[in-house]
Amino acid sequence: MYSPCASPKLLLYLVVTFGSLLHVNAVGQQQGQQPQCQESQVIVLGAGTAGISAAAELANNGVDDVVILEYNEDIGGRVRHHEFGKKADGTPYTIELGANWIQGLGTREGPENPIWKMVRRHNVTSQYSNYTSFLTYDETGFNDYYHLYDELQDAYATAEQDAGYLLSEDLLDEDAGSTFAIAGWTPRGDPKKQVMEYFEWDWEYCYTPQQSSSIQTFANYNLSFYQWSEDNNFVTDQRGFNTFIKDEASSFLKPTDPRLHLNTTVTQISHNDPSSNPNPHVTVHTADGKCHKAPHVICTFSVGVLQASQSTPNAAPVTFDPPLPRWKQHAIHTFQMGIYTKIFLQFNITESTPQFWDKEAEYALYADPNTRGYYPIWQSLTAPGFLPDSGIFFATVTGTESKRIESMSDAAVLDEILEVLRRMYFPERPAFPEEYKPVDFMFPRWASDTPWAFGSYSNWPPGVTLQQHQNLRANVGGLWFAGEATSAQYYGYLQGAWIEGRDVGKSVAECVRGGGGGQGGGSGDSNGCQEARYLRIEGHTNQTELTPANGWDVSSFLVAGQGP
């Protein structure tokens, strides 16, 4: 293996964040000449959660010659909001299209979720989400099958113990659907059980239990909700959830800081092999013909962007030259990129058209007789503590249903939505009442209309080992990777993105100073500025691999206030 940071004066670090693509600013290009690349010590590609976290850690370690390049017009990445509907004064509400919850807060005497710490520090408004506050419906209207929730919780308690046994005994992984079935939960063919399972699982992970790792998904849940707390807060701050990211960035970025470049699109990342080049570097080319150069990159592109970049060479959002090594490509394609779609409606609540959904319950579950996951989860923002009098009611779909509606027109999706609401609340009417038609309607298309994300967040498939995931994390010479997907313990969550960005930022800072920033281990006992990677993959995850070198920092059996 190699240590590409032996001569820090020659090494420049390019940080690419999992979540955003970026435009790189460069020195002007003369007619008919190759562009002269602007050089800096570290480049962070992406100003999402991981990118800002990495840049903040670099600043904390005295590395200030940093450029941050962001595809979008603002900081935040997939923490993205939108103006929607109207308040009584005519101004719009702010709704969150992407990340919306702080998940797993913390206990008074124990550790805390870093996102929760920052949200409180920056006074971001949020409200406790009560996942037991829901009513149940089917195609005939209200139908009380709440008792199935209690049955599922009993099965979950057994399944999580079984998954922990698989991990602690070094046994083969299985899909979570099998673990549930062994625990006595088999919803196949029962729409009411299916929607309850969806509420418990798909709504969290974007995939079915059958598509998810048993070992890793139960561990992932435990690490946020048992280590910290089972509380979840829904962000309603009208400044936007990304306020905490922007405020964190303000600790090292000044207003109009020239180091932050927004509205910038990367088209190619050229990197060389440091084992055969004494001066390894990475060159980033952008759509405007400019380039930026540095010996190291921390890439925070989402798994969706990385997969598209490897799969569609003629239409790739960004290309790598040379192509990433096979061990890296395999890791990228082994993981999953989920789609989580919130479909917002605003209704005009008046005396003649009063609110037709429950005023107290936070959620409504709809069991479709034909299709699992067909507009199954509804959430009321008029519930106490959220956005009173807003008239906003939204549905969530994921996975294949998200892809399906993205291929449809807004009008066609609205027609389907209103038919479901008719079944739930007006079953005696032949059509949804005209007088109740929504005054506003929208949903994001995370897979098809966001070339900087190509999805919402990642998921861990069955049978994928910790070694395979470590290959997703590991750097390729000067090209580093960070984001929620690279977090072995908190993938899919904001805390995963923040922690991974912080840790990679610290590693790069150590390399800039001439030390070794990578964690040792993996094939050939990597060291110095090379993170652990594996060229030979074992068939299961072994206890000896649950180490910081593989992104496993705390025990997944930890319970807040009790220890492992």
N, C-alpha and C positions, 0 to 999 in steps of 0.2 A: 504494500500500500504506500501512500505518499502523504507528505505533509506540505500542502501547497501554501502554507502561511509561514514558511521559514524566513522569508524576507519581507516584512510588513511594509517597507517603503515601496516595494514593487507591486503590492497586492491592493486591489481595489475591490470592494465588496458590493455586489448587486443583490438587493433583497427583493424577491418577487413574492407577493402575498397571495395565498389561496383565496380568491374572492374577487379580484379586480384585475383588469388589464389596463396598461398604461401607455400614454404617449411620452416619449423621451425627448427632451429639449436638447438641442445640440448647437455647436458653433455653426454659423451660416455656411451654406454650400454654394460654391461658385459654379458658374455655368460649365457643364461638361466635366466636372471633377467629382471624385468621391467625397462624400461629406467628411469633414474633420470632426471626429467624435469628441464631445465634451466629456472630460474625465472627472470623477470624484471618488472619494474614498469608499463610500458605500452608497448603493442605490437600492431603495425599497420600491418594488413594483406593487402598488396597491395600497390605498389608504383606507382599507377596511379595518376590521377589528384586529386581525393578525398583523397587518402592515403598520398600523399606528403603535401597537404594542411593541413590535420589533424596533421601530424608530425611537420610541421612548426609552427602551432599554439601552440602545446604542448611546443616546444622549446621557443617560444615567451613568454610563461608563466612559464618558468623556470623548465619544466619537461624534463629532459635530459636522464633519464634512459629508453630509448625507443628502441625497436627493430622493424625494418621494414622487412617484409617477402614478397617476390615477386616471383610469378610463372615464369615470363619471364626473359630474359637475360639482360634486360635494364629497366630503369625507363620510365614510360609513359602510361602503360595500353593500352586503346583503342586509344590513340594518338600514332599511330604506322606507321612507314614508311618502305619503301622497295626500294632496288636498282633495277632500271629498264632501259632497253635500253642502248644506248651508245651516248655519246657526240662526237663531232668531234675528240677529243683527245683520244677517246677510253674508257674514264671513264664513269661510269653509272650515270644516273640521279637519284635523290631522289624523290619518289612519296609518297603521304600519302594514306595509305590503310583505315584508320579510319577517325577521326576528321580532318577537312581540312580548316574550316572557323572560323574566329572570327565574331560572329554574334551579331549585335547591338553594335556599338563602343562607342559612347558618344558624348556629345556636349561640346563646349568650356566652357560654363557657368554652365552646369548641371552635373549630376552624370555620371560616366563612368563605362563601363563593366570592371570588375577586370581582365579579360583575356586580354583585350586590353591594360590595364596599364602594365601588365607584359610583353606582347609581345614587347611593345615599350621599356620597361626598358632593355630588353635583346637583342634588335636589331634583332628581328626575321623578316625576309623579308616577306611581304605580298602585295597583289595587290587588289584594289577595284574590286568587282564583280558587273558588270552591268547586272541585271536580265532582263532589257528591250532590251539587245543586243542579239537578236536571230532571226533566220530564220526558216521557217516552211516547212515541207515536208510530203508527204504520199507515198503510194506505187507506184505512177506515177512520183516521183521526186519532184522538188520544187513546192509548192502550197501555195500561200499566203493566210493564214487565221489568220493573226496577229490581225485583228479587234476583234477576239474572246477574246483576252487578255483584251482589253478595256471593253468588255461586262462583263467579269468575275470580273474585278476590281470594276465595278459599283455594281454588286451583292454582292461582298465581303464587301463593305462599308455598305450596308444595313444589311448583316448578322452579322457583328461584333457588330453593334448597338443592334440588337435583342438579341445576346448572352449576351451582357452587361446588358440588361433589365432582362433577366432570372436570372442573378447573383444578381443584385441590389434589385430585388423584391422577392428574396427567392423562386423562382419557380423551378420546376423540370427541370433537365438537359434533353437534347435531343442529338441525333447524329448530327454532323455538316452538314451531307448531307441533313437532314430535314431543317435545318436553311437556307442552300443555296436554297433549293427548294422553301421555303416560300418567299425568296428574288428574285425568278424568274429565278434561274439557275438550269436547269435540263439537264445534258449532256447525259443521258442514250440513247444509240443507235447511238450517233454521235461521231465517232472516233476523229474528230478534236476537239470537245469540251472536250472529255475525256482526250486527251493529254494535253490540256491547263489546265484543272483541276488538272491533275497529276503534272504538273510543279508548280502549285500554292500550292498544298497540300501534296500529297504523297511524293514528292521529299524532302519535309521538315520533314514530320512526319513518313514516312515509312508505313503508313496505309491510307486507303481511308477516305474521310469525314464521310462515313457511319459507320466506325469503330472507330471514334474519338469523344470525348466529345466536345460538342459545347461550353459550359461555360468555361471549363478549357483550351481548345486549343486556343481559341481566347484570353483569359487572358494571356496564356503563350506567345503568339506572342506579345501582347501589352507590356508585362513587359520587354522584351528585346529591341524591335524595336521602341516603343513609349517612354518608359522611358529613353532610351539612344539615339539611333538613328536608322534609317532604313538602314544604311550602313552595308555592309558585306565585309570583306576582305578575300581573298583566299590565304593561306600560300604557298609560293613557296621556302622557305628557304631550301637550299641544305644540311643543317645540320640536318634537320628534325624539325617538329613542336614541338616535345617533348623537344626541346632545352630550352624552357622557363620553363618547369617543372624541368628539370635537373639543370638549373641555380638557380631556387628557392631552390631546395634541397641543393645546395652547400652552402647556407647560414647557414645551421646547420649540414650538413654532410661533413666530410673531405674526400679527395680522399682515396679510399679503406677503408672507415669507417667500422669497424666491426659490427656496428649496422644495416647495410644494407645487407640483405641476398637475393641474386638473385638466380634464377633457383631452387626454393623451392616449393614443392607441398603439400598442406594440404589435408589430407584424412578424418579427423574427428575433430569435435569441440565438446568437452564435457563440459557441463555447469551444474551448480546446482542451486537450488532454494534458493535465499538469504532469503526468508521469513522463511525457516526452517533450515538454516545453518548460523551460526554467522560469518563464514569465507568464503563467496562466492568466487568462483574462476572459471576460464575457462582454460581448458587444450586443447592444439592443437596438434594433432598427424599428422605426415607426412609420406610420402611414403617410406622414408629411415629408418623408425622405431624409429625416435627420437620424442621428444615432447618439448613443451614450455608451461609455466604455468603463468597465471595471473588472477586476479579476474574480469577484465573487458575487453571486446572486442568491437572495432568499426569495423563493417564488411562492406567492400566496394565491396563485390561481386556484379556482375550485377544481374538484375532481372532474366536474362536467366539462370545464374548459380544457383540462389536460387530456381527457379522453377524446374530445373533439379534435384536438391538435394532433393526436396520434392516429385517429381513424379516418379523417377526411383530408388528405394532403392537398387536394385541389381547392378545398373550401375551408381550410383550417383557420380558426381565429388568430392563431399564432403558430409559427413553425420553429422547430429546434434544429440547428445546424452545427454539428452533425445530429442525426436523430438520437434521442436518449437511448442509453444501453438497454439491452433486452430485459435485464433484471428490474430496471425501473419501469419500463413499459408494461411488463407483466403485473407489477404491483398496481399501477394506475388502472389497468383494465379489470383487475380482480375486484376492486372496490365498487360501491354503488353510489350513484348520485340521485337522491330523491327529489320529488317535486311536491310541494306543499302549496296549495292554492286557496286563498281566502277570497270569497265572492261577496262583495259588499252591496247592500241595498239600503237606501234611506226611504222611509215612509213618512208621509205628512200626517202627524198625529193631531187630530182635532176632536172637538166634541162630537161631531157627526161621524168621524172615522177614528174611533179610539184604538189604542194599541190592541192588536188581535192576538199577540203572543203573550205569554205569562209575564207579569211585571216583576216577579221576585226571582224566579229560577234563572240561573245564568246560562244554562244549556238546554237544548232540545235534541233528542236523538230520533232519527227517522229510519225505520226498518223497511227498506224497499222489498217487495215480494219477489223481484226478479234479479236484481243486480246488487251484489255486495259493494258498498262504498259509493252508492248513488246518492249524492247530496246528504250524507248521513249525519253530520254534526252541525248544529246551528248554535250560534252564540249571540246573546243579547247584550248590546252596549248600553241599553237603557236600564239594565239591572242596577240596583243601588251600589254607588261607589264608583261607577265607570263613567259613562257620558250621559247623564240624565237628560231626558227630553230630546235626545239626539235623533230618535226614530231609526237608529242604525241596527240592523239585524244582518248577520253574515253567516254564510255556510262555508264549510271547508271540505275540499276533496283532495286526494293525493294520488300519486302513482299513475296507473293506467287511466283513471278517470280524469286526472289533470291533463294528461296528453290528449285525451279525447276532446275535452271542451276547448283546449287550445286550438284545435283544428276547426272549430265551429265559429260562426259569427256571434257577436255579442247578443244580437236579437234572438238567435236560436237558443243560446244558453239561458237567456232571460225567460223564454217561453217554458223551458224545462223546469227552471227554478220556481216559477209561479205555479206550475202544475203540482209540484211537490208541496208547496205551501197551501194550495187548495186542498189537497188530500189531508194534510195535517190539521188545518184550522177551519176549512169550509167544506167538509166532505159532502154536505147536502147540496152544495151548489154545483152546477154543471161546468162552471169556469171560475177562475179567480175573479173576485169582484172588481169591476172596473174602477169603482171609487177608491179602492185601496192600492191601486197600481203605484209602484215606487216612483219617487221623484228623482232619484239618482241610482246609478248602477255601474259597477266596474269590477274588474278582476285583473290581476297581472298574469302575464304569460311567461313564467319563469324559464321554461324549456326552450321556447321558440323565439322570444323577443328580447332575450338578454344574452347577447354574445359574450358578455363579460362574466357570466355565471353558469348558463346552461343547466339550471336547476336550483334547488333551494339549499339542501345540505346532504351530507353523506350518510351512508348506512353500511354496517359490517355484515357481509354475506356469511352463510353457514360454511364451516370448514376452512375459512381463511385464518391462517395462523398469525401469531404475533411477529414471527420472522417476516412473513409476507408484508405485514403492515409496516414493519420497520423499514423495509425497502421503499415504501411510499414516503417515509419521512426522510430517508438518508439523502445527503447531498451528492451531487455528481461533480466532483472537483469544486470549482468556484460557484456552482449553481446550487443554492440551498432552497429548501421548501418548508413552508409553514402555513398553518391554517387549521380550521376545525377538523378537517379530514385527517390531518397528520397526528392528531391527538389519539393515542391508544386508549386513553381512559375517559375522555370527554368529547369524543367525536360527535358531531351533530349539534353541539351546544356552543354558545358564545364563550363560555369559560374555556373550552378547548382551544378556540382561536386565540384568545388572549394569552393563555399560558404557553402555547406553542410559539407564538410570535415573540413573547418575552424570552423564552429559552434559546431560540435561534438567534435573537438579537444579542444575547449574552455570549453565545458561542462565537459569533462573528466578531464581537468586540474583543474577545480574548485573542482571536487570530490576528486582528489588526495590531494588537499590542505585541504580537510575536509569540504568544503562548499557543497552547493547543485547545481549540474550542470544541472539537467534536468529542462525543462519548466513545470510548473504545469498545471493542467487541465485534462480533460478527465474523464474516469470512476473513481470514488472514489477520485477525486481531488488529483492526483499524485503530489508528491513533491520531494524535495531533489534531489537524483541522478536518479530519474525515470522520463522519458519524458511522456508527455500526451499520453494516449491510450484509446481506446473505446471498451467496451464489448457490449454495446448496440448501434447499428448504426441507425441513422436517415435516412429517405429516400431522403433528399435533403440537400444541403449545406446552412446553415443559415448565415446571415451577422455577427452575434455575434461570429461565429467560425473563421472569417478572422483575426486571431491574430498570433503573433510570436510563441505562444505555438504550433500552428498547421502549422508552417512554412510559414505563410503569413505575411511578414515583411513590404511590401509597397503596396500602392493601385494599382490595375491593371488598373485603369483609369488615371494614371499619364501620362502626355505628356511632353516630354523634353522641358524645358523652360517655361512651362505653369502651371504646377502643376495638381492636380487631377480635 
